[in-house]
Amino acid sequence: MTDALIETDDLHFGYPGRPLLKGVNLSLHEGRITAILGTSGVGKTTLLRLIGGQLRPTRGAVRYRGKVVHEMSTAELYRMRRDMGMMFQMGGLFSDLSVFDNIAFPLREHTALPPRLICDLVLMKLQAVGLRGARDLMPTELSGGMNRRVCLARAIALDPGLAIYDEPFAGLDPISLNAVAKLIRELNDSIGITSIVVTYDVSESLKVVDDIYLLSEGIVVSHGAPAELSLNSNDAYAHQFINAEADGPVPFQWPAPTLDEDFRMLQP
């Protein structure tokens, strides 16, 4: 097994009146693609923010290359983040910049490379995602699948050690979804990076990732290789989630007040 790039140790975090993570332990290994799965609102994106140092845990720690993230200085945090590429949940392309300039942005901001070399690098990234011919388009001119691929190209613009994909398959048609999943796998292997895929899409995750962590009720309820989880989902939540069953420990209704509380609300 390769060395752990990221580790969390008894990680706790919550918002006022709403505990979210209640002791998450995971280990993400270099050169592999790890999927973090769970239903909406379980804390997947919050976990990413803790990894990136945007949030501070209430208990426990996140370690990046052996260093505790919330103990890093500002300079150390910036160095760590430069080693990360992020594909945001909502895309996050700059609407007033062309495809070319969106991908060039991190290169211009964080390097002193000459314009000609930046141009070559941008075109290489676009070629890798099959969109070299779209370099002059604006984000509003892109389809959903094209937008995701541009976001993917921007995430790897600086050749990061870690690429993070937050809901990369959301809103995509089956063809685009499969193309993006395949790209994530190919780019991870060809560039030699480590990847985190945060998603609720089980079918595509099982095809392209090496390891899976399944979150529920603030903890990791299941962990293993895709084949192990799909065949041996003994945990009731894992079984319901992987098999997309309507009935199980995950309720459809958000916790409701009591009938007495409802009645009092209706009183004049």
N, C-alpha and C positions, 0 to 999 in steps of 0.2 A: 504494500500500500504506500502511496506517495505521502509526503509530509502534509500536515494540515496547514492550509493558508489562513483559514478562519475557524475559530472555536468560540462557542458560547458556554458559559459555566453558570448554571442555576440562574438564568437571565429572567428578571422580573421587570415589568413595566406596566403602568396603567394611567388612565386619565381620571380626574376627580370623580369619584363614585362609580368608576368602571374599570376594575382590574382587567388587564388584557393578556399579558404574558405572565405565567405563574411558575416559571422554572424551566425554561427552554434550554436543552443541552443538545448541541449539534457540533459536528466537525466536518468542514468542507475541505476536500483534498485537492492539491494542485493538479492541473491537467485534466480534471474531470468536470462533467456537467452535473450539477446537483439541482434537483427540483424541490421547491418548497410548496407543498400543496395544502389546500384548506378552503373551506367555504368563505364567502364574502364576509368581511368583518372579523375574521379570526385573528388578525394581527400580522399578516404576511408583509405588507408594505411598512408597517411600523418596525418590524424586524430589520428590514433593509435600512431604515433611518437610524436604527441603533448601530448597525454595522458601519454605516458611513459617518457616525459621530454627530448626526444632527439632533439626536435625542440622547439623554443620559439615563441609564437604567436606574430603577429604584433599588435594585439589589442584583448582585451577580456582575458579570463582566462579559464583554466581547473582546477577543484577542485577534489582532491582525498581524500575521507574521510574528506571533509571540508577544506583541506589545498590547497592553490594555488600552482600548480606544478612548474611553472617557478620561484617561489620565494623560493623554497626549497634549502637548502644547499646540498652539494655533499653527505654528510652522510645521510640526509633525503631522497634524491633521491634513494640511494642504498637500504635503508630500504623499501621504497615504491616498488621498482622493485623486491625485494625478495618476496613480497606479490603477485607478478604477475607471471603467467605461460604463455609462448608464443609459439604458433604453427605458424612458419613462412610460408610466402606465397610459398617459394620455398623448403620447408622442412627443410633444414639447418642441416641435420645430419652430424656428423663428418665422413668423408669417410674412415678414417684410424682406426676408432673404431668400435667394434662389436655393435650389438643391445644392449646387456647388458651394455657395457661401455658407450654408448651414454646416456642411461637413468640414469646410476650411476653418470655421470659427474656432474650435478648440486648438487647432494647430497654430493659428495666428495669435491666440491669447497666451498660450503656454510654451511656445518655442520661439526661437529666433531664426527659424529656417527662412531661406530666401523664397520669394514668391514662386519662382520656377519649380523649386522642389516641392513646395506646398501643392502646387497645381498637379504635379506628377502623383503625389500621394493621394490627393482627393480622387483623381481619376482611377487610381488603383483600387481604392475602396469601393467606388461606384462599379467598377468592373467586377469586383468580387461579389456584389449583390445583384449583378445583372442590370444595372441602371445607368451605365455610362452615357447612354443617349438621352437621359433625362436631366442632365446637369444644369440646363438653363431654365427648367420649369420652376414655377413657384409652388409652395405647399398646397395652395388651393386647387392646383391643377393635377394633383396626384390622386390616384385611387387609394382605397384603404390599404391594399396590399403593398402598393408602391411606397406609401407613406411609412409603413412599418420597415420596409427594406432600407429606406433612407435613414431612418432612426437607427437601424442596426449598423449601417455604415458609419454614422457619426459616433456611435458608442465605441467603435474599434479604431477610430481615427488616430489616436495616439498610441496604438498597439499596447493596450493596458495589460497588466498581469491578471486582472479580474474584470470580467464583463458581467453586468447585472441586467437582467431583462425582466421588467415588471409588467406582467400580463401581456406578453408579446403577441398572443394569439387572439386577443379580444377583438370582436367585431369583424373578423376576417371570414371570407368565404372558404370552402374546403380546399380549393386549389391554392389560394394565397396562403392559407394556414399551413398547408403541407410544405409549401416552398420556403416559408420563413423558418419552420422547424428544421428543415433540411439544411438551410443556411447556417443556423446556429450550430448544428453538429459539425458541419464542414469547416466553418471558421474556427471553431474551438480546436479542432484537430490540426488544421493547417498552420495556424498562428501559434499554437502551443500555449493557449491561455487557460484560465480556469473560469467557469461560467456558473452563474446562479440564475435559474429560471423560476420566477414566482408566478404561479398560475393556478387556476382551478380546472384547467383542461387536462383531464386524465389521459385520454386516448393518445394525444400527441406527445405528452410527457413520457409515457411508457415506451414510445418509439425511439426517442433520441437521447434520453438522459442516462447517466451511470448510477446515480443514487437518488433516492426519494426520501424526504422527510414530510410526514403528514401531521399537521397541527390541528388540535381540537381542544377547546376549553383551556387554552393557555399553555398547553404542554405538547410535546411530541408523543403522539399515540402510536405511531408506527414508523419504522425506518428500515430501509433495505434497498436492494436492487429491484428494478421494475418487475422482473419475473417473480421474485420472492413475494412482493406485495400483492401482485395480481392473483397469485396462486394460493397464498397463505394469509389472506386478510382475515385473521381470526378475531381481531378487535372489531366490535360491533360498528363503531364509527367508520373505521377503515373499510369494512365490507360495504357499508351503505354508500360511502363516498365513491369508491372505486367502481362499484356496480351501478351507480346513479339510481339508487332505489329511493322511492318517495317516503317509505316508512322506515323508521329507525330512530336512533338517538338524536339526530339533528331535527328539531321541530320546524314546521312550516311557519307557525305563528311566533311573532316576537313576544317575549314574556309580557303578559297582560295584567292589568290591575285586577283586584278582586271585584266581585259583583257589588259589594258594599261600596267600594271606592267609586265604581261607575255610577251607582245610584246617587251618592253624595254630589258628584259632579253635575248631575242633572237637576239638583235642587235649586230653586230660585234664590 
